[in-house]
């Protein structure tokens, strides 16, 4: 709808960066941040955690720290 000039939208920047760069979209509120995203690893705490799962969780923690 926003690409069809039918209004404004709130979009994650990584999904519209190309459209912004090619001047198909214009950023209206550059300094406004609507909400912060979170990533959660959910697993049963009452069981033994497999080493590959622990390794993957540690990888995610390092990846998203930035």
mmCIF file as Biopython writes it, N, C-alpha, C and O atoms, coordinates in Angstrom:
data_model
#
loop_
_atom_site.group_PDB
_atom_site.id
_atom_site.type_symbol
_atom_site.label_atom_id
_atom_site.label_alt_id
_atom_site.label_comp_id
_atom_site.label_asym_id
_atom_site.label_entity_id
_atom_site.label_seq_id
_atom_site.pdbx_PDB_ins_code
_atom_site.Cartn_x
_atom_site.Cartn_y
_atom_site.Cartn_z
_atom_site.occupancy
_atom_site.B_iso_or_equiv
_atom_site.auth_seq_id
_atom_site.auth_asym_id
_atom_site.pdbx_PDB_model_num
ATOM 1   N N  . UNK A ? 1  ? 0.825  -1.186  0.000  1.0 0.0 1  A 1 
ATOM 2   C CA . UNK A ? 1  ? 0.000  0.000   0.000  1.0 0.0 1  A 1 
ATOM 3   C C  . UNK A ? 1  ? 0.871  1.253   0.000  1.0 0.0 1  A 1 
ATOM 4   O O  . UNK A ? 1  ? 0.571  2.227   -0.691 1.0 0.0 1  A 1 
ATOM 5   N N  . UNK A ? 2  ? 1.956  1.222   0.783  1.0 0.0 2  A 1 
ATOM 6   C CA . UNK A ? 2  ? 2.790  2.423   0.798  1.0 0.0 2  A 1 
ATOM 7   C C  . UNK A ? 2  ? 3.535  2.590   -0.527 1.0 0.0 2  A 1 
ATOM 8   O O  . UNK A ? 2  ? 3.769  3.716   -0.966 1.0 0.0 2  A 1 
ATOM 9   N N  . UNK A ? 3  ? 3.903  1.492   -1.159 1.0 0.0 3  A 1 
ATOM 10  C CA . UNK A ? 3  ? 4.555  1.596   -2.472 1.0 0.0 3  A 1 
ATOM 11  C C  . UNK A ? 3  ? 3.576  2.094   -3.535 1.0 0.0 3  A 1 
ATOM 12  O O  . UNK A ? 3  ? 3.997  2.643   -4.553 1.0 0.0 3  A 1 
ATOM 13  N N  . UNK A ? 4  ? 2.303  1.912   -3.313 1.0 0.0 4  A 1 
ATOM 14  C CA . UNK A ? 4  ? 1.274  2.382   -4.250 1.0 0.0 4  A 1 
ATOM 15  C C  . UNK A ? 4  ? 0.778  3.782   -3.876 1.0 0.0 4  A 1 
ATOM 16  O O  . UNK A ? 4  ? -0.251 4.236   -4.376 1.0 0.0 4  A 1 
ATOM 17  N N  . UNK A ? 5  ? 1.519  4.464   -2.991 1.0 0.0 5  A 1 
ATOM 18  C CA . UNK A ? 5  ? 1.171  5.818   -2.544 1.0 0.0 5  A 1 
ATOM 19  C C  . UNK A ? 5  ? -0.223 5.893   -1.940 1.0 0.0 5  A 1 
ATOM 20  O O  . UNK A ? 5  ? -0.966 6.846   -2.174 1.0 0.0 5  A 1 
ATOM 21  N N  . UNK A ? 6  ? -0.567 4.869   -1.154 1.0 0.0 6  A 1 
ATOM 22  C CA . UNK A ? 6  ? -1.880 4.826   -0.524 1.0 0.0 6  A 1 
ATOM 23  C C  . UNK A ? 6  ? -1.834 5.181   0.954  1.0 0.0 6  A 1 
ATOM 24  O O  . UNK A ? 6  ? -2.802 4.934   1.672  1.0 0.0 6  A 1 
ATOM 25  N N  . UNK A ? 7  ? -0.736 5.752   1.421  1.0 0.0 7  A 1 
ATOM 26  C CA . UNK A ? 7  ? -0.640 6.156   2.815  1.0 0.0 7  A 1 
ATOM 27  C C  . UNK A ? 7  ? 0.767  5.999   3.334  1.0 0.0 7  A 1 
ATOM 28  O O  . UNK A ? 7  ? 1.717  5.886   2.560  1.0 0.0 7  A 1 
ATOM 29  N N  . UNK A ? 8  ? 0.901  5.991   4.661  1.0 0.0 8  A 1 
ATOM 30  C CA . UNK A ? 8  ? 2.194  5.820   5.301  1.0 0.0 8  A 1 
ATOM 31  C C  . UNK A ? 8  ? 2.189  4.486   6.038  1.0 0.0 8  A 1 
ATOM 32  O O  . UNK A ? 8  ? 1.131  3.910   6.293  1.0 0.0 8  A 1 
ATOM 33  N N  . UNK A ? 9  ? 3.369  4.007   6.375  1.0 0.0 9  A 1 
ATOM 34  C CA . UNK A ? 9  ? 3.459  2.723   7.062  1.0 0.0 9  A 1 
ATOM 35  C C  . UNK A ? 9  ? 4.623  2.700   8.024  1.0 0.0 9  A 1 
ATOM 36  O O  . UNK A ? 9  ? 5.547  3.509   7.935  1.0 0.0 9  A 1 
ATOM 37  N N  . UNK A ? 10 ? 4.560  1.769   8.934  1.0 0.0 10 A 1 
ATOM 38  C CA . UNK A ? 10 ? 5.630  1.532   9.895  1.0 0.0 10 A 1 
ATOM 39  C C  . UNK A ? 10 ? 6.232  0.182   9.538  1.0 0.0 10 A 1 
ATOM 40  O O  . UNK A ? 10 ? 5.595  -0.855  9.719  1.0 0.0 10 A 1 
ATOM 41  N N  . UNK A ? 11 ? 7.461  0.197   9.031  1.0 0.0 11 A 1 
ATOM 42  C CA . UNK A ? 11 ? 8.088  -1.020  8.514  1.0 0.0 11 A 1 
ATOM 43  C C  . UNK A ? 11 ? 9.475  -1.203  9.105  1.0 0.0 11 A 1 
ATOM 44  O O  . UNK A ? 11 ? 10.167 -0.221  9.375  1.0 0.0 11 A 1 
ATOM 45  N N  . UNK A ? 12 ? 9.891  -2.452  9.311  1.0 0.0 12 A 1 
ATOM 46  C CA . UNK A ? 12 ? 11.283 -2.680  9.706  1.0 0.0 12 A 1 
ATOM 47  C C  . UNK A ? 12 ? 12.207 -2.182  8.601  1.0 0.0 12 A 1 
ATOM 48  O O  . UNK A ? 12 ? 11.971 -2.444  7.421  1.0 0.0 12 A 1 
ATOM 49  N N  . UNK A ? 13 ? 13.247 -1.470  8.983  1.0 0.0 13 A 1 
ATOM 50  C CA . UNK A ? 13 ? 14.115 -0.845  7.985  1.0 0.0 13 A 1 
ATOM 51  C C  . UNK A ? 13 ? 14.746 -1.847  7.035  1.0 0.0 13 A 1 
ATOM 52  O O  . UNK A ? 13 ? 14.932 -1.543  5.856  1.0 0.0 13 A 1 
ATOM 53  N N  . UNK A ? 14 ? 15.080 -3.036  7.521  1.0 0.0 14 A 1 
ATOM 54  C CA . UNK A ? 14 ? 15.722 -4.002  6.620  1.0 0.0 14 A 1 
ATOM 55  C C  . UNK A ? 14 ? 14.787 -4.504  5.524  1.0 0.0 14 A 1 
ATOM 56  O O  . UNK A ? 14 ? 15.257 -5.067  4.535  1.0 0.0 14 A 1 
ATOM 57  N N  . UNK A ? 15 ? 13.492 -4.317  5.670  1.0 0.0 15 A 1 
ATOM 58  C CA . UNK A ? 15 ? 12.562 -4.757  4.630  1.0 0.0 15 A 1 
ATOM 59  C C  . UNK A ? 15 ? 12.295 -3.676  3.590  1.0 0.0 15 A 1 
ATOM 60  O O  . UNK A ? 15 ? 11.769 -3.974  2.517  1.0 0.0 15 A 1 
ATOM 61  N N  . UNK A ? 16 ? 12.646 -2.435  3.885  1.0 0.0 16 A 1 
ATOM 62  C CA . UNK A ? 16 ? 12.358 -1.337  2.951  1.0 0.0 16 A 1 
ATOM 63  C C  . UNK A ? 16 ? 13.597 -0.551  2.530  1.0 0.0 16 A 1 
ATOM 64  O O  . UNK A ? 16 ? 13.470 0.432   1.799  1.0 0.0 16 A 1 
ATOM 65  N N  . UNK A ? 17 ? 14.779 -0.948  2.964  1.0 0.0 17 A 1 
ATOM 66  C CA . UNK A ? 17 ? 16.001 -0.206  2.637  1.0 0.0 17 A 1 
ATOM 67  C C  . UNK A ? 17 ? 16.188 -0.025  1.136  1.0 0.0 17 A 1 
ATOM 68  O O  . UNK A ? 17 ? 16.531 1.067   0.682  1.0 0.0 17 A 1 
ATOM 69  N N  . UNK A ? 18 ? 15.968 -1.064  0.376  1.0 0.0 18 A 1 
ATOM 70  C CA . UNK A ? 18 ? 16.148 -0.971  -1.078 1.0 0.0 18 A 1 
ATOM 71  C C  . UNK A ? 18 ? 15.180 0.049   -1.681 1.0 0.0 18 A 1 
ATOM 72  O O  . UNK A ? 18 ? 15.562 0.835   -2.548 1.0 0.0 18 A 1 
ATOM 73  N N  . UNK A ? 19 ? 13.931 0.035   -1.222 1.0 0.0 19 A 1 
ATOM 74  C CA . UNK A ? 19 ? 12.945 0.984   -1.724 1.0 0.0 19 A 1 
ATOM 75  C C  . UNK A ? 19 ? 13.300 2.418   -1.342 1.0 0.0 19 A 1 
ATOM 76  O O  . UNK A ? 19 ? 13.047 3.342   -2.115 1.0 0.0 19 A 1 
ATOM 77  N N  . UNK A ? 20 ? 13.874 2.614   -0.174 1.0 0.0 20 A 1 
ATOM 78  C CA . UNK A ? 20 ? 14.312 3.948   0.257  1.0 0.0 20 A 1 
ATOM 79  C C  . UNK A ? 20 ? 15.475 4.413   -0.611 1.0 0.0 20 A 1 
ATOM 80  O O  . UNK A ? 20 ? 15.495 5.554   -1.074 1.0 0.0 20 A 1 
ATOM 81  N N  . UNK A ? 21 ? 16.447 3.523   -0.830 1.0 0.0 21 A 1 
ATOM 82  C CA . UNK A ? 21 ? 17.618 3.875   -1.635 1.0 0.0 21 A 1 
ATOM 83  C C  . UNK A ? 21 ? 17.231 4.219   -3.075 1.0 0.0 21 A 1 
ATOM 84  O O  . UNK A ? 21 ? 17.854 5.083   -3.694 1.0 0.0 21 A 1 
ATOM 85  N N  . UNK A ? 22 ? 16.214 3.552   -3.606 1.0 0.0 22 A 1 
ATOM 86  C CA . UNK A ? 22 ? 15.777 3.792   -4.987 1.0 0.0 22 A 1 
ATOM 87  C C  . UNK A ? 22 ? 14.687 4.864   -5.073 1.0 0.0 22 A 1 
ATOM 88  O O  . UNK A ? 22 ? 14.034 5.022   -6.104 1.0 0.0 22 A 1 
ATOM 89  N N  . UNK A ? 23 ? 14.501 5.605   -3.958 1.0 0.0 23 A 1 
ATOM 90  C CA . UNK A ? 23 ? 13.542 6.713   -3.884 1.0 0.0 23 A 1 
ATOM 91  C C  . UNK A ? 23 ? 12.104 6.309   -4.186 1.0 0.0 23 A 1 
ATOM 92  O O  . UNK A ? 23 ? 11.310 7.126   -4.652 1.0 0.0 23 A 1 
ATOM 93  N N  . UNK A ? 24 ? 11.774 5.060   -3.923 1.0 0.0 24 A 1 
ATOM 94  C CA . UNK A ? 24 ? 10.378 4.631   -4.043 1.0 0.0 24 A 1 
ATOM 95  C C  . UNK A ? 24 ? 9.616  4.915   -2.755 1.0 0.0 24 A 1 
ATOM 96  O O  . UNK A ? 24 ? 8.390  5.024   -2.754 1.0 0.0 24 A 1 
ATOM 97  N N  . UNK A ? 25 ? 10.373 5.035   -1.644 1.0 0.0 25 A 1 
ATOM 98  C CA . UNK A ? 25 ? 9.799  5.382   -0.347 1.0 0.0 25 A 1 
ATOM 99  C C  . UNK A ? 25 ? 10.620 6.504   0.265  1.0 0.0 25 A 1 
ATOM 100 O O  . UNK A ? 25 ? 11.808 6.648   -0.024 1.0 0.0 25 A 1 
ATOM 101 N N  . UNK A ? 26 ? 9.983  7.289   1.104  1.0 0.0 26 A 1 
ATOM 102 C CA . UNK A ? 26 ? 10.642 8.377   1.805  1.0 0.0 26 A 1 
ATOM 103 C C  . UNK A ? 26 ? 10.467 8.169   3.308  1.0 0.0 26 A 1 
ATOM 104 O O  . UNK A ? 26 ? 9.372  7.852   3.772  1.0 0.0 26 A 1 
ATOM 105 N N  . UNK A ? 27 ? 11.538 8.347   4.059  1.0 0.0 27 A 1 
ATOM 106 C CA . UNK A ? 27 ? 11.488 8.227   5.513  1.0 0.0 27 A 1 
ATOM 107 C C  . UNK A ? 27 ? 10.899 9.516   6.077  1.0 0.0 27 A 1 
ATOM 108 O O  . UNK A ? 27 ? 11.365 10.613  5.768  1.0 0.0 27 A 1 
ATOM 109 N N  . UNK A ? 28 ? 9.873  9.368   6.904  1.0 0.0 28 A 1 
ATOM 110 C CA . UNK A ? 28 ? 9.218  10.543  7.482  1.0 0.0 28 A 1 
ATOM 111 C C  . UNK A ? 28 ? 9.726  10.866  8.883  1.0 0.0 28 A 1 
ATOM 112 O O  . UNK A ? 28 ? 9.979  12.030  9.192  1.0 0.0 28 A 1 
ATOM 113 N N  . UNK A ? 29 ? 9.877  9.878   9.715  1.0 0.0 29 A 1 
ATOM 114 C CA . UNK A ? 29 ? 10.276 10.095  11.111 1.0 0.0 29 A 1 
ATOM 115 C C  . UNK A ? 29 ? 11.563 9.325   11.400 1.0 0.0 29 A 1 
ATOM 116 O O  . UNK A ? 29 ? 11.540 8.284   12.056 1.0 0.0 29 A 1 
ATOM 117 N N  . UNK A ? 30 ? 12.677 9.843   10.908 1.0 0.0 30 A 1 
ATOM 118 C CA . UNK A ? 30 ? 13.969 9.158   11.005 1.0 0.0 30 A 1 
ATOM 119 C C  . UNK A ? 30 ? 14.337 8.809   12.450 1.0 0.0 30 A 1 
ATOM 120 O O  . UNK A ? 30 ? 14.821 7.708   12.711 1.0 0.0 30 A 1 
ATOM 121 N N  . UNK A ? 31 ? 14.118 9.722   13.379 1.0 0.0 31 A 1 
ATOM 122 C CA . UNK A ? 31 ? 14.552 9.514   14.761 1.0 0.0 31 A 1 
ATOM 123 C C  . UNK A ? 31 ? 13.561 8.699   15.596 1.0 0.0 31 A 1 
ATOM 124 O O  . UNK A ? 31 ? 13.860 8.357   16.740 1.0 0.0 31 A 1 
ATOM 125 N N  . UNK A ? 32 ? 12.410 8.390   15.052 1.0 0.0 32 A 1 
ATOM 126 C CA . UNK A ? 32 ? 11.377 7.665   15.795 1.0 0.0 32 A 1 
ATOM 127 C C  . UNK A ? 32 ? 11.635 6.163   15.748 1.0 0.0 32 A 1 
ATOM 128 O O  . UNK A ? 32 ? 11.843 5.594   14.677 1.0 0.0 32 A 1 
ATOM 129 N N  . UNK A ? 33 ? 11.620 5.531   16.913 1.0 0.0 33 A 1 
ATOM 130 C CA . UNK A ? 33 ? 11.744 4.077   17.000 1.0 0.0 33 A 1 
ATOM 131 C C  . UNK A ? 33 ? 10.511 3.565   17.723 1.0 0.0 33 A 1 
ATOM 132 O O  . UNK A ? 33 ? 10.298 3.866   18.897 1.0 0.0 33 A 1 
ATOM 133 N N  . UNK A ? 34 ? 9.707  2.794   17.018 1.0 0.0 34 A 1 
ATOM 134 C CA . UNK A ? 34 ? 8.419  2.360   17.542 1.0 0.0 34 A 1 
ATOM 135 C C  . UNK A ? 34 ? 8.563  1.362   18.693 1.0 0.0 34 A 1 
ATOM 136 O O  . UNK A ? 34 ? 7.881  1.474   19.711 1.0 0.0 34 A 1 
ATOM 137 N N  . UNK A ? 35 ? 9.429  0.417   18.524 1.0 0.0 35 A 1 
ATOM 138 C CA . UNK A ? 35 ? 9.609  -0.617  19.544 1.0 0.0 35 A 1 
ATOM 139 C C  . UNK A ? 35 ? 10.922 -1.330  19.293 1.0 0.0 35 A 1 
ATOM 140 O O  . UNK A ? 35 ? 11.514 -1.230  18.218 1.0 0.0 35 A 1 
ATOM 141 N N  . UNK A ? 36 ? 11.354 -2.039  20.292 1.0 0.0 36 A 1 
ATOM 142 C CA . UNK A ? 36 ? 12.597 -2.783  20.195 1.0 0.0 36 A 1 
ATOM 143 C C  . UNK A ? 36 ? 12.267 -4.264  20.051 1.0 0.0 36 A 1 
ATOM 144 O O  . UNK A ? 36 ? 11.400 -4.796  20.745 1.0 0.0 36 A 1 
ATOM 145 N N  . UNK A ? 37 ? 12.968 -4.908  19.147 1.0 0.0 37 A 1 
ATOM 146 C CA . UNK A ? 37 ? 12.736 -6.331  18.916 1.0 0.0 37 A 1 
ATOM 147 C C  . UNK A ? 37 ? 13.490 -7.166  19.939 1.0 0.0 37 A 1 
ATOM 148 O O  . UNK A ? 37 ? 14.512 -6.736  20.474 1.0 0.0 37 A 1 
ATOM 149 N N  . UNK A ? 38 ? 12.985 -8.346  20.203 1.0 0.0 38 A 1 
ATOM 150 C CA . UNK A ? 38 ? 13.662 -9.294  21.063 1.0 0.0 38 A 1 
ATOM 151 C C  . UNK A ? 38 ? 13.703 -10.657 20.393 1.0 0.0 38 A 1 
ATOM 152 O O  . UNK A ? 38 ? 12.822 -11.009 19.608 1.0 0.0 38 A 1 
ATOM 153 N N  . UNK A ? 39 ? 14.729 -11.409 20.713 1.0 0.0 39 A 1 
ATOM 154 C CA . UNK A ? 39 ? 14.854 -12.777 20.219 1.0 0.0 39 A 1 
ATOM 155 C C  . UNK A ? 39 ? 14.969 -13.667 21.444 1.0 0.0 39 A 1 
ATOM 156 O O  . UNK A ? 39 ? 15.775 -13.411 22.339 1.0 0.0 39 A 1 
ATOM 157 N N  . UNK A ? 40 ? 14.174 -14.692 21.474 1.0 0.0 40 A 1 
ATOM 158 C CA . UNK A ? 40 ? 14.131 -15.560 22.646 1.0 0.0 40 A 1 
ATOM 159 C C  . UNK A ? 40 ? 14.371 -17.013 22.246 1.0 0.0 40 A 1 
ATOM 160 O O  . UNK A ? 40 ? 13.840 -17.489 21.242 1.0 0.0 40 A 1 
ATOM 161 N N  . UNK A ? 41 ? 15.166 -17.702 23.035 1.0 0.0 41 A 1 
ATOM 162 C CA . UNK A ? 41 ? 15.370 -19.139 22.872 1.0 0.0 41 A 1 
ATOM 163 C C  . UNK A ? 41 ? 14.575 -19.819 23.980 1.0 0.0 41 A 1 
ATOM 164 O O  . UNK A ? 41 ? 14.847 -19.613 25.163 1.0 0.0 41 A 1 
ATOM 165 N N  . UNK A ? 42 ? 13.608 -20.616 23.599 1.0 0.0 42 A 1 
ATOM 166 C CA . UNK A ? 42 ? 12.740 -21.272 24.572 1.0 0.0 42 A 1 
ATOM 167 C C  . UNK A ? 42 ? 13.020 -22.774 24.513 1.0 0.0 42 A 1 
ATOM 168 O O  . UNK A ? 42 ? 12.948 -23.396 23.453 1.0 0.0 42 A 1 
ATOM 169 N N  . UNK A ? 43 ? 13.335 -23.327 25.654 1.0 0.0 43 A 1 
ATOM 170 C CA . UNK A ? 43 ? 13.625 -24.756 25.742 1.0 0.0 43 A 1 
ATOM 171 C C  . UNK A ? 43 ? 13.257 -25.231 27.140 1.0 0.0 43 A 1 
ATOM 172 O O  . UNK A ? 43 ? 13.231 -24.439 28.082 1.0 0.0 43 A 1 
ATOM 173 N N  . UNK A ? 44 ? 12.973 -26.530 27.278 1.0 0.0 44 A 1 
ATOM 174 C CA . UNK A ? 44 ? 12.586 -27.048 28.601 1.0 0.0 44 A 1 
ATOM 175 C C  . UNK A ? 44 ? 13.780 -27.046 29.564 1.0 0.0 44 A 1 
ATOM 176 O O  . UNK A ? 44 ? 14.838 -27.591 29.248 1.0 0.0 44 A 1 
ATOM 177 N N  . UNK A ? 45 ? 13.608 -26.440 30.719 1.0 0.0 45 A 1 
ATOM 178 C CA . UNK A ? 45 ? 14.697 -26.353 31.694 1.0 0.0 45 A 1 
ATOM 179 C C  . UNK A ? 45 ? 14.833 -27.630 32.534 1.0 0.0 45 A 1 
ATOM 180 O O  . UNK A ? 45 ? 15.843 -27.821 33.212 1.0 0.0 45 A 1 
ATOM 181 N N  . UNK A ? 46 ? 13.848 -28.478 32.491 1.0 0.0 46 A 1 
ATOM 182 C CA . UNK A ? 46 ? 13.896 -29.676 33.328 1.0 0.0 46 A 1 
ATOM 183 C C  . UNK A ? 46 ? 14.540 -30.865 32.618 1.0 0.0 46 A 1 
ATOM 184 O O  . UNK A ? 46 ? 14.550 -31.973 33.154 1.0 0.0 46 A 1 
ATOM 185 N N  . UNK A ? 47 ? 15.071 -30.646 31.433 1.0 0.0 47 A 1 
ATOM 186 C CA . UNK A ? 47 ? 15.742 -31.719 30.695 1.0 0.0 47 A 1 
ATOM 187 C C  . UNK A ? 47 ? 17.200 -31.345 30.444 1.0 0.0 47 A 1 
ATOM 188 O O  . UNK A ? 47 ? 17.602 -30.188 30.568 1.0 0.0 47 A 1 
ATOM 189 N N  . UNK A ? 48 ? 17.974 -32.366 30.088 1.0 0.0 48 A 1 
ATOM 190 C CA . UNK A ? 48 ? 19.363 -32.134 29.700 1.0 0.0 48 A 1 
ATOM 191 C C  . UNK A ? 48 ? 19.373 -31.389 28.365 1.0 0.0 48 A 1 
ATOM 192 O O  . UNK A ? 48 ? 18.699 -31.794 27.419 1.0 0.0 48 A 1 
ATOM 193 N N  . UNK A ? 49 ? 20.139 -30.299 28.293 1.0 0.0 49 A 1 
ATOM 194 C CA . UNK A ? 49 ? 20.233 -29.504 27.076 1.0 0.0 49 A 1 
ATOM 195 C C  . UNK A ? 49 ? 21.345 -30.062 26.200 1.0 0.0 49 A 1 
ATOM 196 O O  . UNK A ? 49 ? 22.498 -30.138 26.623 1.0 0.0 49 A 1 
ATOM 197 N N  . UNK A ? 50 ? 20.995 -30.452 24.981 1.0 0.0 50 A 1 
ATOM 198 C CA . UNK A ? 50 ? 21.976 -31.019 24.059 1.0 0.0 50 A 1 
ATOM 199 C C  . UNK A ? 50 ? 23.070 -29.987 23.761 1.0 0.0 50 A 1 
ATOM 200 O O  . UNK A ? 50 ? 22.805 -28.786 23.708 1.0 0.0 50 A 1 
ATOM 201 N N  . UNK A ? 51 ? 24.281 -30.464 23.570 1.0 0.0 51 A 1 
ATOM 202 C CA . UNK A ? 51 ? 25.416 -29.580 23.314 1.0 0.0 51 A 1 
ATOM 203 C C  . UNK A ? 51 ? 25.200 -28.741 22.057 1.0 0.0 51 A 1 
ATOM 204 O O  . UNK A ? 51 ? 25.584 -27.572 22.027 1.0 0.0 51 A 1 
ATOM 205 N N  . UNK A ? 52 ? 24.597 -29.315 21.029 1.0 0.0 52 A 1 
ATOM 206 C CA . UNK A ? 52 ? 24.384 -28.555 19.795 1.0 0.0 52 A 1 
ATOM 207 C C  . UNK A ? 52 ? 23.362 -27.432 20.009 1.0 0.0 52 A 1 
ATOM 208 O O  . UNK A ? 52 ? 23.463 -26.380 19.378 1.0 0.0 52 A 1 
ATOM 209 N N  . UNK A ? 53 ? 22.391 -27.645 20.884 1.0 0.0 53 A 1 
ATOM 210 C CA . UNK A ? 53 ? 21.416 -26.593 21.189 1.0 0.0 53 A 1 
ATOM 211 C C  . UNK A ? 53 ? 22.100 -25.484 21.976 1.0 0.0 53 A 1 
ATOM 212 O O  . UNK A ? 53 ? 21.899 -24.307 21.678 1.0 0.0 53 A 1 
ATOM 213 N N  . UNK A ? 54 ? 22.904 -25.838 22.975 1.0 0.0 54 A 1 
ATOM 214 C CA . UNK A ? 54 ? 23.637 -24.847 23.764 1.0 0.0 54 A 1 
ATOM 215 C C  . UNK A ? 54 ? 24.572 -24.035 22.871 1.0 0.0 54 A 1 
ATOM 216 O O  . UNK A ? 54 ? 24.679 -22.818 23.023 1.0 0.0 54 A 1 
ATOM 217 N N  . UNK A ? 55 ? 25.247 -24.706 21.944 1.0 0.0 55 A 1 
ATOM 218 C CA . UNK A ? 55 ? 26.147 -24.032 21.008 1.0 0.0 55 A 1 
ATOM 219 C C  . UNK A ? 55 ? 25.377 -23.051 20.136 1.0 0.0 55 A 1 
ATOM 220 O O  . UNK A ? 55 ? 25.838 -21.936 19.894 1.0 0.0 55 A 1 
ATOM 221 N N  . UNK A ? 56 ? 24.211 -23.462 19.666 1.0 0.0 56 A 1 
ATOM 222 C CA . UNK A ? 56 ? 23.388 -22.591 18.826 1.0 0.0 56 A 1 
ATOM 223 C C  . UNK A ? 56 ? 22.896 -21.378 19.614 1.0 0.0 56 A 1 
ATOM 224 O O  . UNK A ? 56 ? 22.906 -20.260 19.099 1.0 0.0 56 A 1 
ATOM 225 N N  . UNK A ? 57 ? 22.471 -21.589 20.842 1.0 0.0 57 A 1 
ATOM 226 C CA . UNK A ? 57 ? 22.019 -20.472 21.687 1.0 0.0 57 A 1 
ATOM 227 C C  . UNK A ? 57 ? 23.164 -19.501 21.938 1.0 0.0 57 A 1 
ATOM 228 O O  . UNK A ? 57 ? 22.968 -18.288 21.874 1.0 0.0 57 A 1 
ATOM 229 N N  . UNK A ? 58 ? 24.341 -20.009 22.220 1.0 0.0 58 A 1 
ATOM 230 C CA . UNK A ? 58 ? 25.507 -19.150 22.429 1.0 0.0 58 A 1 
ATOM 231 C C  . UNK A ? 58 ? 25.829 -18.347 21.168 1.0 0.0 58 A 1 
ATOM 232 O O  . UNK A ? 58 ? 26.181 -17.170 21.246 1.0 0.0 58 A 1 
ATOM 233 N N  . UNK A ? 59 ? 25.705 -18.992 20.007 1.0 0.0 59 A 1 
ATOM 234 C CA . UNK A ? 59 ? 25.906 -18.303 18.731 1.0 0.0 59 A 1 
ATOM 235 C C  . UNK A ? 59 ? 24.898 -17.161 18.574 1.0 0.0 59 A 1 
ATOM 236 O O  . UNK A ? 59 ? 25.268 -16.054 18.184 1.0 0.0 59 A 1 
ATOM 237 N N  . UNK A ? 60 ? 23.626 -17.433 18.877 1.0 0.0 60 A 1 
ATOM 238 C CA . UNK A ? 60 ? 22.594 -16.396 18.754 1.0 0.0 60 A 1 
ATOM 239 C C  . UNK A ? 60 ? 22.873 -15.220 19.682 1.0 0.0 60 A 1 
ATOM 240 O O  . UNK A ? 60 ? 22.692 -14.064 19.298 1.0 0.0 60 A 1 
ATOM 241 N N  . UNK A ? 61 ? 23.307 -15.511 20.888 1.0 0.0 61 A 1 
ATOM 242 C CA . UNK A ? 61 ? 23.621 -14.458 21.853 1.0 0.0 61 A 1 
ATOM 243 C C  . UNK A ? 61 ? 24.715 -13.558 21.292 1.0 0.0 61 A 1 
ATOM 244 O O  . UNK A ? 61 ? 24.584 -12.334 21.323 1.0 0.0 61 A 1 
ATOM 245 N N  . UNK A ? 62 ? 25.794 -14.150 20.778 1.0 0.0 62 A 1 
ATOM 246 C CA . UNK A ? 62 ? 26.882 -13.351 20.200 1.0 0.0 62 A 1 
ATOM 247 C C  . UNK A ? 62 ? 26.414 -12.578 18.981 1.0 0.0 62 A 1 
ATOM 248 O O  . UNK A ? 62 ? 26.775 -11.414 18.806 1.0 0.0 62 A 1 
ATOM 249 N N  . UNK A ? 63 ? 25.619 -13.210 18.142 1.0 0.0 63 A 1 
ATOM 250 C CA . UNK A ? 63 ? 25.151 -12.590 16.893 1.0 0.0 63 A 1 
ATOM 251 C C  . UNK A ? 63 ? 24.301 -11.354 17.154 1.0 0.0 63 A 1 
ATOM 252 O O  . UNK A ? 63 ? 24.464 -10.332 16.489 1.0 0.0 63 A 1 
ATOM 253 N N  . UNK A ? 64 ? 23.385 -11.447 18.130 1.0 0.0 64 A 1 
ATOM 254 C CA . UNK A ? 64 ? 22.439 -10.365 18.372 1.0 0.0 64 A 1 
ATOM 255 C C  . UNK A ? 64 ? 22.921 -9.356  19.415 1.0 0.0 64 A 1 
ATOM 256 O O  . UNK A ? 64 ? 22.226 -8.374  19.676 1.0 0.0 64 A 1 
ATOM 257 N N  . UNK A ? 65 ? 24.076 -9.568  20.008 1.0 0.0 65 A 1 
ATOM 258 C CA . UNK A ? 65 ? 24.600 -8.598  20.978 1.0 0.0 65 A 1 
ATOM 259 C C  . UNK A ? 65 ? 24.857 -7.243  20.335 1.0 0.0 65 A 1 
ATOM 260 O O  . UNK A ? 65 ? 24.699 -6.205  20.977 1.0 0.0 65 A 1 
ATOM 261 N N  . UNK A ? 66 ? 25.253 -7.255  19.073 1.0 0.0 66 A 1 
ATOM 262 C CA . UNK A ? 66 ? 25.542 -6.003  18.365 1.0 0.0 66 A 1 
ATOM 263 C C  . UNK A ? 66 ? 24.264 -5.289  18.074 1.0 0.0 66 A 1 
ATOM 264 O O  . UNK A ? 66 ? 24.281 -4.209  17.481 1.0 0.0 66 A 1 
#
